[in-house]
Amino acid sequence: MAHKSYARSIDLPTEQVFHNIRNARRFAIDIGGSLAKVAYSSVVKRKSTMVFDEPDVEGVCGSPIYNVSEMDQEAVRLHFVKFETKYIESCLDFIKANLIKSKEFVHDKVIKVTGGGAYKYTDLIQSKLGVTVDKVDEIACLIEGCNFLLKHIPDEAFCYMRHGNPEYKFQGVDSDIFPYLLVNIGSGVSLCKVESESKFERIGGTSMGGGTFWGLGSLLTSAKEFDELLDLAERGDHKPLDMLVKDIYGGNYGEIGLGADVIASSFGKAARCARDTSVPDFNKEDIARSLLLCISNDIGQIAYLQARLHGVKKIYFGGFFIRGHPFTMHTMTFAINYWSKGDIQPLFLRHEGYLCAIGAFLKGMKDGDAEHYSWGENLAGSSGLASPQHSAASFDYHMRNNFSLLEINRLERSLLPCPLLRDIIGYFPDTVDLTQDGDARDYWLDCFYKNAVKTRDLAINSQPTSPDATERANDFLKKYRSRLKSLEQNPCAFGHLTVRNLLDTSASMLEECLFTDIFSQQKQLENEAALHQLSDRLAYLDGLPLSERLLQLAIGLLAGNVFDWGALEVCRILEQSKSFGLEDAQAKLQKRPWLFDDFDAWRNRMTQSKGSQKPPYKCAVIFCDNSGVDIILGVFPFVRQLLSMGTTVILCANSAPSLNDVVFVELQLLAKHASDICPVLRSALAERRLLVMESGQTSPCLDLRLIDGHLVRTMTEQGADLVVIEGMGRAIHTNMEATFNCDALKVAVIKNKWLAQRFGGDMFAVMFRFEQSQDHRLPQTVAATATAQELTASLLPSPLSSACSSRSSSLASSRSTSPVSSLSYLGSATSDSRKSQTSDSGSGRSKKTSRQTCDDEDEQSPTASSANIPITASSANIPITPRGSR
Amino acid sequence: MDQKLSNGHANDPPSSNGHQDSSQPVQEDNTLGKMRKGSPDSFCDLRGGPSMPLFGMDIGGTLTKLVYFEPDNIDDFDQAEQQTLRTIHRYLMGSTAYGTTGIRDVHLEMKEQNICGRQGRIHFIRFPTSQMPAFIDLAKYRKFSGLASGICATGGGAYMFEDVFESEVHLQLHKYDELDSLVKGIHYIDRYNLNSECYYFCNPLDPSSCEKMPFNFQDPYPYLVVNIGSGVSILSVRSKSQYSRVSGTSLGGGTFLGLCCLLTGCETFEEAIELASRGDSENIDKLVKDIYGGDYNKFGLKGDAVASSFGQMMSKEKRKSAKKEDLARATLVTLTNNIGSIARMCAKTEKIERVVFVGNFLRVNTISMKLLAFAMEYWSNGSLKALFLEHEVCIRIAICKILLSQCLDFRFVDP
């Protein structure tokens, strides 16, 4: 261990740390007693592809339907960098040296500074940077920063369960964040009760905080740095120093349920052995551990007491004490669960150290600016949570902890939750949580690791004229693979680990390496080819009777969905056979009955047969997938059928490129070209019964919590009563379990053998799920009368699910709209009796609540504490649990 | 006194059981059951019969408190018993210190005490619990077992050492719940109107005019008891018969002593307190003014409030120049403030205004008492009052009396 050096690595700040500093516009600084955080906004320049309607005479294609060209685009990004306060001077020098070149530097020459050091360093900052320092209140910043993160960063807050699977449970987007208790652990500790954006107060504090751990720790051990102490603590054992119940009682104090390992007196044995020379000196690891335990427990207890006094159920921890250290989080979680008996929820923040800096930065923005935009974490540029068991010895770990980074992108539009969701709060987009499902995690991490080479090659090919394309693409490969490796070590480092996140991370890393739309030319070629076949396809379909036409439309939609360059197996087919077309794809499809086959119900609904009194749909919202055959030969005819039945159609495409998915700007042009071929589409476009809109998404998956505000309004105005979600990314990796307050059609072809087998199918298995909204209402009445036994009986795993995890067993049992589906729904909705009033909230919600139930059990169980998980519940006196009699 | 004590006799259940076998653990169940029923007078159950020299022990995590009742007149005892009594007398009275660690608190000795109709004196001896093996050897060697079939014991050690006492010394430890004993000890003050025993500090916010004032502890309910031993237990007492342990913390006297030993190399509590009395914690802690340059007015934090305990020790230079005395003082202040803070929140939660601080941590520790008085007053805007007990002796006597009387109770129900 002697070779390790702590905090020496940052003597020279570089642009690797201060990303994009040359384009910085506005600064804010939070200077704490031991750590300083710099926040700045920068303008990020990147390439973006645009498509143009006017044919380019010099185009390589004979008669291109549209033209593609690259454009420069600017985006605003927020950067947050954290380092020890002692380096502030060299950091200011660095900033100054780099900013002299920037004319726009520091907007109005005033920078917001907060934290205790605002007083001490004002002169230094003013003289170094030549700006005016405006001091802002620390606690106001803290809370503004916390609110911002909770509202805008989906996987910001999480519960920590040492024995849970997964250990980290992220809270997701929570629109209802108030009231909460914010425990900010800096050198000392402040506790603030936050009731709304503007209503908060400091209700208490304690002087035993990070400074105590560091100060006392470095007096008692040879460690000099905070992380070094944490590192020692991770390896230590507190038992030689702490007096446990068993040291006093000789064992458990069973009568009142206090375990033998409960700490009665922190450091209580340090004195006992003081003069006993037969006892060897205490080792520094053990001392560090006792100290960390003692301080964490104390903060946990004080937080609990304050939360209880003020009737608050959620406690968030900020500051930079915890640092994602599992032992600390566990100790605090355990203390709070112990005292509150699980009633009060301790939550940790991935960016705990930045609250104040974010708040200070926001204070410098124009009023309401933060609210006008949506914000998204730049996964490519932020540091993840540390993974102590691996990283303690690595240089990266110390880089991260000394210069830990956070980047947030400003999105140029406001993103809102989809109003068609049945339960917006309970909605969780992703079907499989890879932090929880080890098999799936292993598979997908490996799968993406292998596919990364393919992505690199495509990236190189997409920019044939760029001299450094190969270099940048290799850079992408290196970064992405290194990320995948780190996720293997700590799957929770960047929030929920899902297929969606892995895809999005790849996309944002490509973008960082200046590759924006690597499928641009491929898409163009396929779109052209498909457009040529559209009129034949339409003629063929028009010749069929309605019932058969509906089937062929469904098959066409599915066959189109085969054309997915994101699926490796499909890539091979498409590369081998240039002529692979719709018919070939149809032949690949699973034959009916499909793996998930609700086609008959869908046809009944569309033909209004069997006595159905339902009128045609008023408005359908379609989230489409791939370019080429998919959109043109699969989706357009399907849209046309809906239009001809009197349904208004909102056709949504991604706002920015990802894989070969059709992008909004392309879709606009394609719709126009298609309308030249088909009069139905033409008149619908003209009459605004066909609306082409952007979804606000930039991912091959679909997060319905964050879709374009304009689209949200249009859905509501048009009274959308059908949502169609197409493709593996949107309907399987995400939204498979989403429930809507209208009918929903989820259509996809499973183009991954492993996944298909997981569902009990094979390659090219078909999902055609039609979920009618009344099917969701039905179980509510049943739920009220059904007994628990009936529920249990109905939830017995079906053969399909036997190979899957418990989560996919609910998938399997709800795969049709038959009574099985309702029962599975019913089962999950009532799995938490406390929430039975929300039993209409859909499986997304019930999934969440039943998980919470598990957590409670986990933490309440005294046996959950292993021998080295001490709590301080006691005293050297005989501790007695509170008696009932008062 | 004993007349009064025996008042409670009538509603005492133990004899009704007619339990005969005193060596069986049935005693524990019975006593605990009795306690749990909340009969505060049960300890007063004394009855006639031969008097015996008796031991009572409070075996804490750090310190063992031993009380020994020595009859003035030993003529009534048989030869063997007289022999043992003389042996013990010679050993105990021959010195005030035993080995390097055992101490007899001569100033606490109580003469002319009447227990079970027998006149005698009560001796108080304390030694570190870590020396228990030596005490057991002594008891074995001196044949304490000839004197009594049991020793009444409370504290965690009553459980820890039960088996050893039985197998090595042939003495049974009769265990009594520690918190029960404590609460009853405090009731004892109330009961006998020991007004001068309870006091508070007036003007705790002003060091120049802060002074001890007697507090009338008649009908004190509800009140909070903060018992600071090695760790801390916090009890809410609603009436004579109703109390509950509402909280506790492992940061107690043991933590203070442990940290002080590690930081300064001192060896005893007295030494640690003595160091602290000469130190200044402001050289060690980071105060609000060290960070903000003055008061943090927006949230009512005074400049001289501690912002971060040991916060200045993050600096290497400051660590080098830190003095032992200052470190001891900072440790004391940190621990005391933390206990005060937790006690205050418990009082608020329980809606209680009187907080009685007891326990060995406060022995020879005026610094902590004044700090607690200050903290209670300051952070509650005067609504909370910190109460203390004179010498701590009162409680200890009460506990010992209870132990003795319960031992008698147990011992003499038998025949």
Boltz contact constraints between the chains, C-beta under 6 A:
constraints:
  - contact:
      token1: [A, 33]
      token2: [B, 291]
      max_distance: 6.0
  - contact:
      token1: [A, 34]
      token2: [B, 314]
      max_distance: 6.0
  - contact:
      token1: [A, 116]
      token2: [B, 291]
      max_distance: 6.0
  - contact:
      token1: [A, 116]
      token2: [B, 292]
      max_distance: 6.0
  - contact:
      token1: [A, 119]
      token2: [B, 293]
      max_distance: 6.0
  - contact:
      token1: [A, 187]
      token2: [B, 286]
      max_distance: 6.0
  - contact:
      token1: [A, 187]
      token2: [B, 308]
      max_distance: 6.0
  - contact:
      token1: [A, 187]
      token2: [B, 311]
      max_distance: 6.0
  - contact:
      token1: [A, 188]
      token2: [B, 307]
      max_distance: 6.0
  - contact:
      token1: [A, 188]
      token2: [B, 308]
      max_distance: 6.0
  - contact:
      token1: [A, 202]
      token2: [B, 299]
      max_distance: 6.0
  - contact:
      token1: [A, 207]
      token2: [B, 306]
      max_distance: 6.0
  - contact:
      token1: [A, 207]
      token2: [B, 308]
      max_distance: 6.0
  - contact:
      token1: [A, 207]
      token2: [B, 309]
      max_distance: 6.0
  - contact:
      token1: [A, 208]
      token2: [B, 309]
      max_distance: 6.0
  - contact:
      token1: [A, 209]
      token2: [B, 308]
      max_distance: 6.0
  - contact:
      token1: [A, 211]
      token2: [B, 286]
      max_distance: 6.0
  - contact:
      token1: [A, 211]
      token2: [B, 308]
      max_distance: 6.0
  - contact:
      token1: [A, 211]
      token2: [B, 311]
      max_distance: 6.0
  - contact:
      token1: [A, 211]
      token2: [B, 314]
      max_distance: 6.0
  - contact:
      token1: [A, 212]
      token2: [B, 309]
      max_distance: 6.0
  - contact:
      token1: [A, 212]
      token2: [B, 310]
      max_distance: 6.0
  - contact:
      token1: [A, 214]
      token2: [B, 314]
      max_distance: 6.0
  - contact:
      token1: [A, 215]
      token2: [B, 310]
      max_distance: 6.0
  - contact:
      token1: [A, 215]
      token2: [B, 311]
      max_distance: 6.0
  - contact:
      token1: [A, 215]
      token2: [B, 313]
      max_distance: 6.0
  - contact:
      token1: [A, 215]
      token2: [B, 314]
      max_distance: 6.0
  - contact:
      token1: [A, 216]
      token2: [B, 310]
      max_distance: 6.0
  - contact:
      token1: [A, 219]
      token2: [B, 313]
      max_distance: 6.0
  - contact:
      token1: [A, 220]
      token2: [B, 262]
      max_distance: 6.0
  - contact:
      token1: [A, 243]
      token2: [B, 61]
      max_distance: 6.0
  - contact:
      token1: [A, 243]
      token2: [B, 230]
      max_distance: 6.0
  - contact:
      token1: [A, 243]
      token2: [B, 254]
      max_distance: 6.0
  - contact:
      token1: [A, 248]
      token2: [B, 61]
      max_distance: 6.0
  - contact:
      token1: [A, 248]
      token2: [B, 156]
      max_distance: 6.0
  - contact:
      token1: [A, 249]
      token2: [B, 156]
      max_distance: 6.0
  - contact:
      token1: [A, 249]
      token2: [B, 159]
      max_distance: 6.0
  - contact:
      token1: [A, 249]
      token2: [B, 160]
      max_distance: 6.0
  - contact:
      token1: [A, 250]
      token2: [B, 159]
      max_distance: 6.0
  - contact:
      token1: [A, 250]
      token2: [B, 160]
      max_distance: 6.0
  - contact:
      token1: [A, 263]
      token2: [B, 250]
      max_distance: 6.0
  - contact:
      token1: [A, 264]
      token2: [B, 61]
      max_distance: 6.0
  - contact:
      token1: [A, 264]
      token2: [B, 231]
      max_distance: 6.0
  - contact:
      token1: [A, 265]
      token2: [B, 61]
      max_distance: 6.0
  - contact:
      token1: [A, 265]
      token2: [B, 230]
      max_distance: 6.0
  - contact:
      token1: [A, 265]
      token2: [B, 231]
      max_distance: 6.0
  - contact:
      token1: [A, 265]
      token2: [B, 250]
      max_distance: 6.0
  - contact:
      token1: [A, 265]
      token2: [B, 252]
      max_distance: 6.0
  - contact:
      token1: [A, 265]
      token2: [B, 254]
      max_distance: 6.0
  - contact:
      token1: [A, 266]
      token2: [B, 250]
      max_distance: 6.0
  - contact:
      token1: [A, 266]
      token2: [B, 251]
      max_distance: 6.0
  - contact:
      token1: [A, 266]
      token2: [B, 255]
      max_distance: 6.0
  - contact:
      token1: [A, 267]
      token2: [B, 255]
      max_distance: 6.0
  - contact:
      token1: [A, 267]
      token2: [B, 258]
      max_distance: 6.0
  - contact:
      token1: [A, 267]
      token2: [B, 259]
      max_distance: 6.0
  - contact:
      token1: [A, 268]
      token2: [B, 61]
      max_distance: 6.0
  - contact:
      token1: [A, 268]
      token2: [B, 230]
      max_distance: 6.0
  - contact:
      token1: [A, 268]
      token2: [B, 254]
      max_distance: 6.0
  - contact:
      token1: [A, 268]
      token2: [B, 258]
      max_distance: 6.0
  - contact:
      token1: [A, 270]
      token2: [B, 258]
      max_distance: 6.0
  - contact:
      token1: [A, 270]
      token2: [B, 261]
      max_distance: 6.0
  - contact:
      token1: [A, 270]
      token2: [B, 262]
      max_distance: 6.0
  - contact:
      token1: [A, 271]
      token2: [B, 257]
      max_distance: 6.0
  - contact:
      token1: [A, 271]
      token2: [B, 258]
      max_distance: 6.0
  - contact:
      token1: [A, 271]
      token2: [B, 261]
      max_distance: 6.0
  - contact:
      token1: [A, 272]
      token2: [B, 130]
      max_distance: 6.0
  - contact:
      token1: [A, 274]
      token2: [B, 261]
      max_distance: 6.0
  - contact:
      token1: [A, 274]
      token2: [B, 267]
      max_distance: 6.0
  - contact:
      token1: [A, 275]
      token2: [B, 267]
      max_distance: 6.0
  - contact:
      token1: [A, 298]
      token2: [B, 251]
      max_distance: 6.0
  - contact:
      token1: [A, 305]
      token2: [B, 345]
      max_distance: 6.0
  - contact:
      token1: [A, 309]
      token2: [B, 348]
      max_distance: 6.0
  - contact:
      token1: [A, 309]
      token2: [B, 349]
      max_distance: 6.0
  - contact:
      token1: [A, 872]
      token2: [B, 249]
      max_distance: 6.0
  - contact:
      token1: [A, 872]
      token2: [B, 250]
      max_distance: 6.0
  - contact:
      token1: [A, 874]
      token2: [B, 231]
      max_distance: 6.0
  - contact:
      token1: [A, 874]
      token2: [B, 248]
      max_distance: 6.0
  - contact:
      token1: [A, 875]
      token2: [B, 231]
      max_distance: 6.0
  - contact:
      token1: [A, 875]
      token2: [B, 232]
      max_distance: 6.0
  - contact:
      token1: [A, 875]
      token2: [B, 233]
      max_distance: 6.0
  - contact:
      token1: [A, 875]
      token2: [B, 248]
      max_distance: 6.0
  - contact:
      token1: [A, 876]
      token2: [B, 60]
      max_distance: 6.0
  - contact:
      token1: [A, 876]
      token2: [B, 61]
      max_distance: 6.0
  - contact:
      token1: [A, 876]
      token2: [B, 229]
      max_distance: 6.0
  - contact:
      token1: [A, 876]
      token2: [B, 230]
      max_distance: 6.0
  - contact:
      token1: [A, 876]
      token2: [B, 231]
      max_distance: 6.0
  - contact:
      token1: [A, 877]
      token2: [B, 178]
      max_distance: 6.0
  - contact:
      token1: [A, 877]
      token2: [B, 227]
      max_distance: 6.0
  - contact:
      token1: [A, 877]
      token2: [B, 229]
      max_distance: 6.0
  - contact:
      token1: [A, 877]
      token2: [B, 233]
      max_distance: 6.0
  - contact:
      token1: [A, 878]
      token2: [B, 177]
      max_distance: 6.0
  - contact:
      token1: [A, 878]
      token2: [B, 178]
      max_distance: 6.0
  - contact:
      token1: [A, 878]
      token2: [B, 179]
      max_distance: 6.0
  - contact:
      token1: [A, 879]
      token2: [B, 248]
      max_distance: 6.0
  - contact:
      token1: [A, 880]
      token2: [B, 179]
      max_distance: 6.0
  - contact:
      token1: [A, 880]
      token2: [B, 245]
      max_distance: 6.0
  - contact:
      token1: [A, 882]
      token2: [B, 244]
      max_distance: 6.0
  - contact:
      token1: [A, 882]
      token2: [B, 245]
      max_distance: 6.0
  - contact:
      token1: [A, 883]
      token2: [B, 244]
      max_distance: 6.0
  - contact:
      token1: [A, 885]
      token2: [B, 242]
      max_distance: 6.0
  - contact:
      token1: [A, 886]
      token2: [B, 238]
      max_distance: 6.0
  - contact:
      token1: [A, 886]
      token2: [B, 242]
      max_distance: 6.0
